[in-house]
Amino acid sequence: MRPRLKAMEPAVSELLLEFLSEEIPARMQKRARDDLARMLGEKLKAAGLDFDEIRTYATPRRLAAVVEGLPKRSPDVKDERKGPRVGTPDKAIEGFLKSSGLRSVDEAEVREDKKGNYYVALIEQPGREAAEVVAEIVPEIVRTFPWPKAMRWGTGKLRWVRPLHTILCLLDSKVVDFDVDGIKSGNTTFGHRFMAPDRFAVKDFADYEAKLRKAFVILDSDVRASAILDAAQARSHEHGFELVEDVGLLAENAGLTEWPVPLLGSFDESYLKVPPEVLATFMRAHQKCFAVSKGDELANRFVLVANLEAEDGGTSITQGNERVIAARLADAKFFFDQDLKIPLETRVPQLRDITFHEKLGTQYERIQRIFHLARELAPIIGADPDDAERAGILAKADLVSDMVGEFPELQGIMGRYYALDQDERPAVANAIADHYRPIGPMDEVPTAPVSIAVALADKLDTLVGFWAIDEKPTGSKDPYALRRAALGVIRIVLENNVRLPLLPVVQAQLPEATESKDTVARSLLDFFADRLKIYLRDQGARHDLVDAVFALGGDDLLMIVRRVEALGRFLDTDDGANLLTGTKRAANILRIEEKKDKRSYDEAPDATLLEAPEEKALAKAVDEVDRAAAKAIDGENFEAAMTAMAKLRAPVDAFFDSVTVNVDDPKLRENRLRLLNRIRNTTKTVADFSKIAG
């Protein structure tokens, strides 16, 4: 098939599109923007309309897009479609004619190649006006838009996230005419629901954005978020406070407002006796309000974000929010006071009523495993075994508290407060809060020994349990967050310099009924290896160095990482780079000759067959380096191992400069191949050089 021939018209300025509806949930707006950009881009390109850029926007009431650089029409297309051979059975020819849009073979050309004559269909498809294409694809986008939840209203059949009111569609400042379930496209929209409710017309994106701003609508969500943050900080600073910043809450408020107006409210100081995390959570969850601090303590203030400029300066709005906040904080105080009356230890048996997983038992059964493992890990980490065991027993007890029942995200945090109130040792109480960490890639890892022991026990129990029942992550699916758990173990170990051989720990934790325990344990170690590779690559380590060290095996993550780091520094030197070249040359020669001879050359070289001074020197150097590197590795001195390895560089270079491996004498050839194998095996003391690029 020959390439398409395109005759492009000059680009028009833009396509402007807006869907105005009832309020779009804030949590859906980002995905809606992405879906609109994707669908619009795919359909335009499929119609032959290339463009420079698509930008999308969302507010609570509107989803908009502007496409820059569209042509006036799609290009004319000429295609050549190769068909069957002349003389092919009728059914094949009929299929060719149907797919090509030809009425008979007389409309096809006959061409000749080395195998004979064949049919060719010449397909000419005229271009289409861009407005015609847009009028066709926009209704299709509306009808098939992938909202997570959509609704119908009135007597219509159209489904949208909320009732859809108007569709604005302009191409080069002209209305693109179409109708979607009775909603006719036009050039008008509306401003803020309360402050500028009248309809107005626009002519292009610049005019649209400017008139929206005059109508009290900030179109760009990032601009709204910045405005909220700046004004909220200013309101706080005016009274000597600091805003407690919350990125998620900021984005949510930007999605709830078209004209955000932050206001400062207050609540009774008596509620400050409730933990600050509880106050912030209740205000965020119920009223989307930001907490405010005074020094290191939470203040009895909050910042709310109104969606309009009220005539009274926001006094009534603030007072209304204060009344709701007071009621919510009263609930919080009640939950907290009630929870304090019940010792954590007496809550532990109630965990029998909470199923962790149908195949892994209840949370009560799980904490039996966790506290035993935490006690075993404690000496390795330098933690008090009794404290580790106690923290493991109490770690999940707050799951049955009223507060965590209301807000599960407070698990661990509340357990710490309850434990401190009940005179548990601080190390135990802190471990209850810390054992869930790190929750995400930006979260800090626990650093206190008892916290480390319980956090590792919790995550390892999760991983071992799901591996034992063969519930592993597949592709992009990871419903039990096992990748996050493995990364948590990796980060805790590396950032705290913990020496933890994983294989015996995993094998000991596997249930006795597990079939092929060694296979399951090895599979989990492979999973850790994959997670560690990704982690190290994200940290800037070369993937090939990670592979080279992992090829040697091992289950001590900290030592693997240190070896990777030492190898990277060694290869940055001239000795390292040249030795890598020599080692790869030796490996390549060996691979070729072993394949040709259908055998390996693992035997030690025969000293009596070493003739040339260079091969004698190399044999001696290999023996010395092998002993020195192995001793250094045994002592976990990877820098010393690399220093020893550097001594191979000169004799390897000299050997390849002066000695021919594939000589006619078969005994001499075999001996020299054995010597090359010694080079390969000696370098494997530190890494598998065959995995290293270069």
C-alpha positions as CSV (number, residue, x, y, z in Angstrom):
1,M,0.0,0.0,0.0
2,R,1.4,3.4,-1.0
3,P,1.5,6.2,1.6
4,R,-1.5,8.5,1.9
5,L,-1.3,11.7,0.0
6,K,-2.4,14.7,2.0
7,A,-3.2,18.2,0.8
8,M,-3.5,20.3,4.0
9,E,-5.4,23.5,4.3
10,P,-4.1,26.3,6.6
11,A,-5.0,25.7,10.2
12,V,-7.9,27.5,11.8
13,S,-7.4,29.2,15.2
14,E,-9.3,26.8,17.5
15,L,-12.2,24.6,18.5
16,L,-13.9,25.7,21.7
17,L,-16.2,23.2,23.5
18,E,-18.1,23.5,26.8
19,F,-20.7,21.2,28.5
20,L,-22.6,23.1,31.2
21,S,-24.4,21.0,33.7
22,E,-25.5,20.7,37.3
23,E,-22.6,20.2,39.8
24,I,-20.0,17.7,38.8
25,P,-18.5,15.9,41.9
26,A,-15.0,17.2,42.6
27,R,-13.6,13.7,42.6
28,M,-14.7,13.1,39.0
29,Q,-13.4,16.3,37.5
30,K,-9.7,15.4,36.8
31,R,-10.6,12.1,35.2
32,A,-13.3,13.8,33.1
33,R,-10.8,16.3,31.8
34,D,-8.4,13.4,30.8
35,D,-11.3,11.5,29.2
36,L,-12.4,14.5,27.2
37,A,-8.9,15.2,25.9
38,R,-8.4,11.5,25.0
39,M,-11.8,11.0,23.3
40,L,-11.7,14.3,21.4
41,G,-8.1,13.8,20.3
42,E,-8.6,10.2,19.1
43,K,-11.8,11.1,17.1
44,L,-10.3,14.1,15.5
45,K,-7.2,12.2,14.4
46,A,-9.2,9.3,13.2
47,A,-11.1,11.7,10.9
48,G,-7.7,13.0,9.6
49,L,-7.8,16.2,11.6
50,D,-4.4,16.8,13.2
51,F,-4.0,19.6,15.7
52,D,-1.4,21.3,17.8
53,E,-2.8,21.1,21.3
54,I,-5.8,20.1,23.4
55,R,-6.4,21.8,26.8
56,T,-9.2,20.8,29.1
57,Y,-10.8,22.5,32.1
58,A,-13.3,21.7,34.7
59,T,-15.3,23.6,37.3
60,P,-18.2,22.4,39.4
61,R,-20.7,23.2,36.6
62,R,-18.7,22.9,33.4
63,L,-16.4,20.7,31.4
64,A,-14.5,22.5,28.7
65,A,-11.9,22.0,26.0
66,V,-10.0,24.1,23.5
67,V,-8.2,22.6,20.5
68,E,-5.6,24.7,18.9
69,G,-4.4,24.4,15.3
70,L,-7.2,22.5,13.6
71,P,-7.3,22.5,9.8
72,K,-10.3,23.8,7.9
73,R,-10.9,20.4,6.5
74,S,-9.5,16.9,6.6
75,P,-7.1,16.1,3.7
76,D,-8.1,14.3,0.6
77,V,-6.8,10.8,0.8
78,K,-5.7,8.4,-2.0
79,D,-5.0,4.9,-0.9
80,E,-3.9,1.8,-2.9
81,R,-5.2,-1.5,-1.5
82,K,-3.5,-4.6,-2.8
83,G,-6.0,-7.4,-3.7
84,P,-5.9,-11.1,-4.6
85,R,-4.2,-12.6,-7.7
86,V,-6.0,-12.6,-11.0
87,G,-7.7,-15.9,-11.3
88,T,-8.4,-16.2,-7.5
89,P,-11.7,-17.9,-6.6
90,D,-14.8,-15.6,-6.8
91,K,-15.4,-15.5,-3.0
92,A,-11.9,-13.9,-2.4
93,I,-12.5,-11.4,-5.1
94,E,-16.0,-10.5,-3.7
95,G,-14.5,-9.9,-0.3
96,F,-11.8,-7.6,-1.8
97,L,-14.4,-5.6,-3.8
98,K,-16.6,-5.2,-0.7
99,S,-13.8,-4.1,1.6
100,S,-12.5,-1.6,-1.1
101,G,-15.9,-0.2,-2.1
102,L,-15.6,-1.3,-5.7
103,R,-18.6,-2.5,-7.7
104,S,-16.6,-4.9,-10.0
105,V,-13.1,-6.0,-10.8
106,D,-13.3,-3.7,-13.8
107,E,-12.8,-0.8,-11.5
108,A,-9.5,-2.3,-10.1
109,E,-6.1,-2.0,-11.7
110,V,-4.2,-5.1,-12.7
111,R,-0.5,-5.0,-11.9
112,E,2.3,-7.5,-12.3
113,D,5.1,-8.7,-10.0
114,K,7.4,-11.7,-10.0
115,K,4.6,-14.0,-9.0
116,G,2.1,-12.8,-11.7
117,N,-0.8,-10.4,-12.0
118,Y,-2.9,-9.1,-9.1
119,Y,-5.6,-6.6,-8.5
120,V,-5.2,-3.1,-6.9
121,A,-8.0,-0.9,-5.7
122,L,-7.4,2.8,-6.0
123,I,-9.5,4.5,-3.3
124,E,-10.0,8.2,-3.3
125,Q,-11.6,9.7,-0.3
126,P,-12.3,13.4,-0.4
127,G,-11.6,15.5,2.7
128,R,-14.4,16.7,4.9
129,E,-15.0,20.1,6.4
130,A,-13.8,20.3,10.0
131,A,-17.2,21.6,11.2
132,E,-18.9,18.6,9.7
133,V,-16.5,16.3,11.5
134,V,-16.9,18.1,14.8
135,A,-20.7,18.1,14.5
136,E,-20.5,14.3,14.1
137,I,-18.0,13.4,16.9
138,V,-19.2,15.8,19.7
139,P,-22.6,14.2,20.1
140,E,-20.9,10.8,20.0
141,I,-18.6,11.9,22.8
142,V,-21.6,13.1,24.9
143,R,-23.5,9.9,24.5
144,T,-20.5,7.6,25.3
145,F,-18.7,9.7,27.9
146,P,-17.3,7.3,30.6
147,W,-18.5,8.9,33.7
148,P,-18.0,6.6,36.8
149,K,-21.7,7.3,37.6
150,A,-24.2,8.9,35.2
151,M,-27.9,9.7,35.4
152,R,-31.0,10.3,33.2
153,W,-33.4,13.1,33.9
154,G,-36.9,14.1,32.7
155,T,-38.2,12.0,29.8
156,G,-34.9,11.9,27.9
157,K,-32.6,9.0,27.3
158,L,-29.3,10.9,27.5
159,R,-27.0,10.0,30.4
160,W,-24.6,12.5,31.9
161,V,-23.0,12.9,35.4
162,R,-25.7,15.4,36.3
163,P,-28.4,17.1,34.1
164,L,-26.8,18.7,31.1
165,H,-28.1,22.1,30.3
166,T,-26.1,23.7,27.4
167,I,-23.4,22.8,24.9
168,L,-21.2,25.6,23.6
169,C,-19.3,24.6,20.4
170,L,-17.4,27.1,18.3
171,L,-15.0,26.4,15.4
172,D,-13.1,29.4,14.3
173,S,-15.6,31.6,16.1
174,K,-18.6,30.0,14.3
175,V,-21.2,27.8,15.9
176,V,-21.0,24.1,14.9
177,D,-24.6,23.1,14.6
178,F,-25.8,19.8,16.1
179,D,-28.4,18.6,18.6
180,V,-28.0,16.1,21.4
181,D,-31.3,14.8,22.9
182,G,-32.9,18.2,22.4
183,I,-29.9,20.2,23.6
184,K,-28.9,22.4,20.6
185,S,-25.3,23.6,20.4
186,G,-24.7,27.4,20.5
187,N,-22.3,30.2,21.4
188,T,-23.6,31.0,24.8
189,T,-22.9,30.0,28.4
190,F,-23.6,31.2,31.9
191,G,-21.4,32.6,34.7
192,H,-21.6,32.0,38.4
193,R,-24.9,30.5,39.5
194,F,-25.6,33.3,42.0
195,M,-23.4,36.2,41.3
196,A,-23.8,36.3,37.5
197,P,-26.6,33.9,36.4
198,D,-27.4,35.6,33.1
199,R,-26.6,34.0,29.7
200,F,-23.8,35.6,27.5
201,A,-22.3,34.9,24.1
202,V,-18.6,34.3,23.4
203,K,-16.6,34.3,20.2
204,D,-13.4,32.3,21.1
205,F,-11.5,30.9,24.0
206,A,-9.8,34.2,25.1
207,D,-13.2,35.9,25.0
208,Y,-14.8,32.9,26.8
209,E,-12.2,32.8,29.6
210,A,-12.2,36.6,30.1
211,K,-16.0,36.8,30.2
212,L,-16.2,33.9,32.7
213,R,-13.8,35.7,34.9
214,K,-16.0,38.8,34.8
215,A,-18.9,36.5,35.6
216,F,-17.2,35.3,38.7
217,V,-15.9,32.0,37.3
218,I,-12.2,31.0,37.4
219,L,-11.9,28.4,34.7
220,D,-8.5,26.8,35.5
221,S,-8.6,24.5,38.5
222,D,-4.9,25.1,39.2
223,V,-5.5,28.9,39.3
224,R,-8.5,28.3,41.7
225,A,-6.3,26.1,43.9
226,S,-3.5,28.8,44.1
227,A,-6.1,31.4,44.9
228,I,-7.5,29.3,47.7
229,L,-4.1,28.6,49.2
230,D,-2.9,32.3,49.0
231,A,-6.1,33.7,50.5
232,A,-6.4,31.0,53.2
233,Q,-2.8,31.6,54.2
234,A,-3.5,35.4,54.3
235,R,-6.6,35.0,56.4
236,S,-4.6,32.8,58.9
237,H,-1.7,35.2,59.0
238,E,-3.9,38.2,59.7
239,H,-4.7,36.7,63.1
240,G,-1.3,35.2,63.8
241,F,-2.0,31.7,62.8
242,E,-0.6,29.2,60.2
243,L,-2.7,27.3,57.7
244,V,-2.3,23.5,58.0
245,E,-1.8,22.7,54.4
246,D,-3.6,19.7,52.9
247,V,-3.0,19.0,49.1
248,G,-5.9,16.7,48.7
249,L,-8.3,19.1,50.5
250,L,-7.0,22.0,48.4
251,A,-7.8,20.1,45.2
252,E,-11.2,19.2,46.5
253,N,-12.1,22.8,47.4
254,A,-10.9,23.9,43.9
255,G,-13.3,21.3,42.5
256,L,-16.2,22.6,44.7
257,T,-16.0,26.3,43.8
258,E,-16.0,28.5,40.7
259,W,-15.2,31.7,42.7
260,P,-13.5,30.5,45.9
261,V,-13.5,32.9,48.9
262,P,-11.6,31.5,52.0
263,L,-13.0,32.7,55.3
264,L,-11.7,32.2,58.9
265,G,-14.0,30.6,61.5
266,S,-13.5,29.4,65.1
267,F,-14.7,26.8,67.5
268,D,-14.7,26.4,71.3
269,E,-11.3,25.9,72.9
270,S,-12.5,23.0,74.9
271,Y,-12.4,20.8,71.8
272,L,-8.7,21.2,71.7
273,K,-8.5,18.4,74.3
274,V,-9.4,16.1,71.4
275,P,-6.3,14.9,69.4
276,P,-5.5,17.3,66.6
277,E,-5.6,14.6,63.9
278,V,-9.2,14.0,65.0
279,L,-10.2,17.6,64.8
280,A,-8.6,18.0,61.4
281,T,-10.2,14.9,60.1
282,F,-13.7,15.8,61.2
283,M,-13.4,19.3,59.8
284,R,-12.0,18.1,56.5
285,A,-14.5,15.2,56.1
286,H,-17.7,17.0,57.1
287,Q,-17.2,20.6,56.0
288,K,-14.1,20.5,53.7
289,C,-12.4,23.0,56.1
290,F,-8.7,23.5,56.7
291,A,-7.2,23.2,60.2
292,V,-5.2,26.1,61.5
293,S,-2.2,26.0,63.9
294,K,-0.6,28.3,66.5
295,G,3.1,27.3,66.8
296,D,3.2,23.5,67.2
297,E,-0.3,23.2,68.4
298,L,-3.7,23.2,66.6
299,A,-5.7,26.4,67.1
300,N,-9.4,26.7,67.7
301,R,-9.7,28.2,64.2
302,F,-10.5,26.8,60.7
303,V,-10.6,28.1,57.2
304,L,-13.7,27.4,55.1
305,V,-13.9,28.1,51.4
306,A,-17.1,29.8,50.2
307,N,-18.2,29.8,46.6
308,L,-19.3,33.5,46.5
309,E,-18.6,37.0,47.7
310,A,-21.4,37.5,50.2
311,E,-22.8,41.0,50.8
312,D,-22.1,40.7,54.6
313,G,-18.4,39.8,54.0
314,G,-19.1,36.1,54.7
315,T,-20.3,36.6,58.3
316,S,-23.5,34.5,57.8
317,I,-21.6,31.7,55.9
318,T,-18.9,31.6,58.6
319,Q,-21.5,31.4,61.4
320,G,-23.3,28.6,59.7
321,N,-20.1,26.6,59.3
322,E,-19.2,27.3,62.9
323,R,-22.5,25.8,64.1
324,V,-22.0,22.7,62.0
325,I,-18.3,22.4,63.0
326,A,-19.4,22.6,66.7
327,A,-21.8,19.8,66.3
328,R,-19.3,17.6,64.5
329,L,-16.6,18.3,67.1
330,A,-19.0,17.5,69.8
331,D,-19.4,14.1,68.2
332,A,-15.7,13.7,68.0
333,K,-15.2,14.5,71.6
334,F,-18.0,12.0,72.6
335,F,-16.3,9.3,70.5
336,F,-12.9,10.0,72.0
337,D,-14.2,10.2,75.6
338,Q,-16.1,6.9,75.2
339,D,-13.1,5.1,73.6
340,L,-10.8,6.2,76.5
341,K,-13.1,4.3,78.9
342,I,-12.2,0.9,77.4
343,P,-8.6,-0.4,77.7
344,L,-7.1,-1.4,74.4
345,E,-6.2,-4.8,75.8
346,T,-9.8,-5.6,76.4
347,R,-10.6,-4.7,72.8
348,V,-8.2,-7.3,71.4
349,P,-10.7,-10.3,71.7
350,Q,-13.2,-8.3,69.7
351,L,-10.9,-8.6,66.7
352,R,-12.2,-12.1,66.3
353,D,-15.3,-10.5,64.7
354,I,-13.3,-8.8,62.0
355,T,-12.3,-10.9,59.0
356,F,-8.9,-10.0,57.5
357,H,-9.3,-12.4,54.6
358,E,-11.5,-15.5,54.3
359,K,-8.4,-17.7,53.7
360,L,-6.2,-15.9,56.2
361,G,-8.5,-15.7,59.2
362,T,-9.5,-12.8,61.4
363,Q,-7.6,-9.8,62.6
364,Y,-7.3,-11.6,66.0
365,E,-5.6,-14.5,64.3
366,R,-3.4,-12.1,62.4
367,I,-2.1,-10.3,65.4
368,Q,-1.0,-13.6,66.9
369,R,1.3,-14.0,64.0
370,I,2.4,-10.3,64.0
371,F,3.4,-10.2,67.7
372,H,5.3,-13.4,67.5
373,L,7.2,-12.2,64.4
374,A,7.8,-8.8,65.9
375,R,9.4,-10.4,69.0
376,E,11.7,-12.5,66.7
377,L,12.7,-9.5,64.7
378,A,13.3,-7.3,67.7
379,P,16.9,-8.5,68.5
380,I,17.9,-8.1,64.9
381,I,16.8,-4.5,64.9
382,G,17.9,-3.7,68.4
383,A,14.4,-3.4,69.9
384,D,13.2,-4.6,73.2
385,P,11.4,-7.9,72.5
386,D,8.8,-7.4,75.3
387,D,7.9,-4.0,73.9
388,A,7.7,-5.3,70.3
389,E,5.4,-8.1,71.4
390,R,3.2,-5.8,73.4
391,A,2.9,-3.4,70.5
392,G,2.1,-6.3,68.2
393,I,-0.7,-7.4,70.4
394,L,-2.3,-4.0,70.6
395,A,-1.5,-2.8,67.1
396,K,-5.0,-3.5,65.6
397,A,-7.0,-3.0,68.8
398,D,-8.3,0.5,67.8
399,L,-10.0,-1.0,64.8
400,V,-13.0,-1.7,67.0
401,S,-13.1,1.7,68.6
402,D,-15.9,4.2,67.9
403,M,-13.5,6.7,66.4
404,V,-11.8,4.4,63.9
405,G,-15.2,3.0,63.1
406,E,-16.3,6.5,62.0
407,F,-13.0,7.3,60.3
408,P,-10.9,4.3,59.3
409,E,-8.0,6.6,58.2
410,L,-7.4,7.3,62.0
411,Q,-6.4,3.7,62.6
412,G,-3.1,3.5,64.5
413,I,-3.2,7.2,65.3
414,M,-6.1,6.7,67.8
415,G,-4.4,3.5,69.1
416,R,-1.4,5.6,70.1
417,Y,-3.5,8.1,72.0
418,Y,-5.5,5.4,73.8
419,A,-2.3,3.5,74.7
420,L,-0.6,6.6,76.1
421,D,-3.7,7.4,78.2
422,Q,-3.6,3.9,79.5
423,D,0.1,4.2,80.6
424,E,1.6,1.9,78.0
425,R,5.3,2.5,77.4
426,P,5.8,5.3,74.8
427,A,7.8,3.0,72.5
428,V,4.7,0.6,72.4
429,A,2.2,3.5,71.9
430,N,4.3,5.0,69.1
431,A,4.7,1.6,67.4
432,I,0.9,1.3,67.2
433,A,0.7,4.5,65.1
434,D,3.9,3.8,63.2
435,H,3.4,0.2,62.1
436,Y,1.2,1.2,59.1
437,R,3.9,3.4,57.7
438,P,5.1,4.2,55.1
439,I,1.6,4.5,53.7
440,G,2.8,6.1,50.4
441,P,6.0,6.8,48.5
442,M,6.3,10.3,50.1
443,D,5.5,9.1,53.6
444,E,8.4,8.8,56.1
445,V,9.3,5.3,57.4
446,P,9.3,4.4,61.1
447,T,12.7,4.9,62.7
448,A,12.2,3.8,66.4
449,P,13.4,0.2,66.9
450,V,10.1,-1.1,68.3
451,S,8.1,0.6,65.5
452,I,10.4,-0.9,62.9
453,A,9.9,-4.4,64.3
454,V,6.1,-4.2,64.3
455,A,6.0,-2.4,60.9
456,L,8.1,-5.1,59.3
457,A,6.1,-7.9,61.0
458,D,2.8,-6.4,59.8
459,K,4.0,-6.1,56.2
460,L,5.8,-9.4,56.0
461,D,2.8,-11.2,57.5
462,T,0.6,-9.6,54.8
463,L,3.0,-10.6,52.0
464,V,3.7,-14.1,53.2
465,G,0.0,-14.8,53.8
466,F,-1.2,-13.8,50.4
467,W,1.7,-15.7,48.7
468,A,0.7,-18.8,50.7
469,I,-2.8,-18.6,49.3
470,D,-1.5,-17.7,45.8
471,E,-3.2,-14.3,45.7
472,K,-0.4,-12.3,44.0
473,P,-0.6,-9.0,42.1
474,T,-1.3,-9.5,38.4
475,G,-0.6,-6.9,35.8
476,S,-2.0,-3.6,37.0
477,K,-4.2,-5.3,39.6
478,D,-3.1,-5.3,43.2
479,P,-6.3,-5.2,45.3
480,Y,-4.4,-6.0,48.6
481,A,-1.7,-3.4,48.0
482,L,1.1,-6.0,48.1
483,R,3.4,-3.9,46.0
484,R,3.1,-1.1,48.5
485,A,3.8,-3.5,51.4
486,A,6.9,-4.8,49.7
487,L,8.1,-1.3,49.0
488,G,7.4,-0.5,52.6
489,V,9.7,-3.3,53.8
490,I,12.4,-2.3,51.3
491,R,12.3,1.4,52.5
492,I,12.3,0.5,56.2
493,V,15.2,-1.9,55.8
494,L,17.3,0.5,53.6
495,E,16.6,3.8,55.3
496,N,17.3,2.3,58.8
497,N,20.3,0.2,57.7
498,V,18.6,-3.0,58.9
499,R,20.3,-6.4,58.2
500,L,17.5,-8.7,57.6
501,P,17.9,-12.0,55.6
502,L,14.5,-12.5,54.2
503,L,14.5,-16.1,53.2
504,P,14.5,-17.7,56.7
505,V,11.9,-15.2,57.9
506,V,9.6,-15.9,55.0
507,Q,10.0,-19.7,55.3
508,A,9.3,-19.6,59.1
509,Q,6.2,-17.5,58.6
510,L,4.6,-19.7,55.9
511,P,1.8,-21.9,57.3
512,E,2.7,-25.5,57.8
513,A,0.0,-26.6,55.3
514,T,1.6,-24.6,52.5
515,E,2.6,-26.8,49.6
516,S,6.1,-26.3,48.2
517,K,7.1,-23.9,50.9
518,D,10.5,-23.4,49.3
519,T,9.0,-22.5,45.9
520,V,6.6,-20.1,47.5
521,A,9.4,-18.4,49.5
522,R,11.5,-18.1,46.4
523,S,8.6,-16.6,44.5
524,L,8.2,-14.0,47.2
525,L,11.9,-13.2,47.2
526,D,11.7,-12.7,43.4
527,F,8.9,-10.3,44.0
528,F,11.0,-8.4,46.5
529,A,13.8,-8.4,43.9
530,D,11.5,-6.8,41.3
531,R,10.3,-4.2,43.7
532,L,13.9,-3.4,44.8
533,K,15.0,-3.0,41.2
534,I,12.2,-0.5,40.5
535,Y,13.0,1.3,43.8
536,L,16.7,1.6,42.9
537,R,16.0,2.7,39.4
538,D,13.8,5.4,40.7
539,Q,16.7,6.5,42.9
540,G,18.9,6.8,39.8
541,A,20.8,3.4,40.0
542,R,21.5,1.8,36.6
543,H,19.2,-1.1,35.9
544,D,21.9,-3.2,34.5
545,L,24.0,-2.9,37.7
546,V,21.0,-4.0,39.7
547,D,20.5,-7.0,37.4
548,A,24.2,-7.9,37.6
549,V,24.1,-8.0,41.4
550,F,20.8,-9.7,41.6
551,A,22.0,-12.5,39.3
552,L,24.2,-13.7,42.1
553,G,21.2,-14.2,44.4
554,G,21.0,-13.2,48.1
555,D,18.2,-12.1,50.4
556,D,19.8,-9.4,52.4
557,L,18.4,-6.3,50.8
558,L,20.8,-3.9,52.5
559,M,23.9,-5.8,51.4
560,I,22.5,-6.1,47.8
561,V,22.1,-2.3,47.6
562,R,25.6,-1.6,49.0
563,R,27.1,-4.0,46.5
564,V,25.2,-2.2,43.7
565,E,26.5,1.1,44.9
566,A,30.1,-0.1,45.1
567,L,29.9,-1.7,41.7
568,G,28.7,1.6,40.2
569,R,31.6,3.5,41.7
570,F,34.0,0.9,40.4
571,L,32.7,1.0,36.9
572,D,33.1,4.8,36.8
573,T,36.9,4.3,37.1
574,D,39.2,3.5,34.2
575,D,40.1,0.2,35.7
576,G,36.5,-0.7,36.1
577,A,35.5,0.3,32.6
578,N,38.5,-1.5,31.0
579,L,38.0,-4.6,33.1
580,L,34.4,-4.7,32.0
581,T,35.5,-4.6,28.4
582,G,38.0,-7.4,28.9
583,T,35.6,-9.6,30.9
584,K,32.9,-9.3,28.2
585,R,35.5,-10.2,25.6
586,A,36.4,-13.3,27.5
587,A,32.8,-14.2,28.0
588,N,32.0,-13.8,24.3
589,I,34.9,-16.0,23.2
590,L,33.8,-18.6,25.8
591,R,30.2,-18.5,24.7
592,I,31.1,-19.0,21.1
593,E,33.6,-21.8,21.7
594,E,31.4,-23.6,24.2
595,K,28.5,-23.6,21.8
596,K,30.8,-24.9,19.0
597,D,32.4,-27.5,21.1
598,K,29.1,-28.4,22.9
599,R,30.9,-28.4,26.3
600,S,32.0,-26.1,29.1
601,Y,35.5,-25.2,30.3
602,D,34.9,-25.2,34.1
603,E,38.1,-27.1,35.0
604,A,41.0,-25.2,36.5
605,P,43.8,-24.3,34.0
606,D,46.8,-26.6,33.9
607,A,49.8,-24.6,35.2
608,T,52.2,-26.7,33.1
609,L,50.5,-25.6,29.9
610,L,50.8,-21.9,30.6
611,E,53.5,-20.8,28.0
612,A,53.3,-17.0,27.4
613,P,54.4,-14.7,30.1
614,E,51.1,-12.9,29.8
615,E,49.0,-15.9,30.5
616,K,51.2,-16.9,33.4
617,A,50.8,-13.5,34.8
618,L,47.0,-13.6,34.3
619,A,46.7,-17.0,35.9
620,K,48.6,-15.7,39.0
621,A,46.6,-12.5,39.1
622,V,43.3,-14.4,38.9
623,D,44.2,-16.6,41.8
624,E,45.2,-13.7,44.0
625,V,42.2,-11.5,43.1
626,D,39.8,-14.4,43.6
627,R,41.0,-15.0,47.1
628,A,41.2,-11.3,48.0
629,A,37.7,-10.5,46.5
630,A,36.1,-13.5,48.2
631,K,37.6,-12.5,51.6
632,A,36.4,-8.9,51.1
633,I,32.9,-10.1,50.2
634,D,32.8,-12.4,53.2
635,G,33.6,-9.4,55.3
636,E,31.0,-7.4,53.5
637,N,33.7,-4.9,52.4
638,F,32.5,-4.3,48.9
639,E,34.9,-1.4,48.3
640,A,37.8,-3.7,49.1
641,A,36.4,-6.3,46.7
642,M,36.2,-3.8,43.9
643,T,39.8,-2.6,44.7
644,A,41.0,-6.2,44.5
645,M,39.1,-6.7,41.2
646,A,40.8,-3.6,39.7
647,K,44.1,-5.6,39.8
648,L,42.8,-7.8,37.0
649,R,42.6,-5.0,34.6
650,A,46.3,-4.8,33.5
651,P,46.9,-8.6,33.2
652,V,43.6,-9.1,31.3
653,D,44.6,-6.3,28.8
654,A,48.1,-7.7,28.4
655,F,46.7,-11.2,27.8
656,F,44.4,-10.1,25.0
657,D,47.1,-7.9,23.5
658,S,49.6,-10.7,23.2
659,V,48.0,-14.2,23.5
660,T,45.9,-16.0,20.9
661,V,43.2,-18.2,22.4
662,N,42.2,-20.3,19.5
663,V,45.5,-21.8,18.6
664,D,46.0,-25.1,16.6
665,D,47.3,-27.0,19.6
666,P,44.0,-28.4,21.2
667,K,45.5,-28.8,24.7
668,L,46.8,-25.2,24.7
669,R,43.5,-23.9,23.3
670,E,41.5,-25.7,26.0
671,N,43.8,-24.5,28.7
672,R,43.4,-20.9,27.6
673,L,39.6,-21.3,27.4
674,R,39.8,-22.5,31.0
675,L,41.7,-19.4,31.9
676,L,39.0,-17.2,30.3
677,N,36.4,-19.1,32.4
678,R,38.5,-18.3,35.5
679,I,38.2,-14.6,34.6
680,R,34.4,-14.9,34.2
681,N,34.0,-16.8,37.5
682,T,36.3,-14.5,39.5
683,T,34.4,-11.3,38.4
684,K,31.2,-13.1,39.5
685,T,32.5,-12.8,43.0
686,V,31.1,-9.2,42.9
687,A,28.6,-9.2,40.0
688,D,27.6,-10.9,36.8
689,F,29.4,-8.7,34.3
690,S,27.5,-10.2,31.4
691,K,24.4,-8.3,32.7
692,I,26.2,-4.9,32.5
693,A,25.8,-2.7,29.5
694,G,28.9,-1.4,27.8
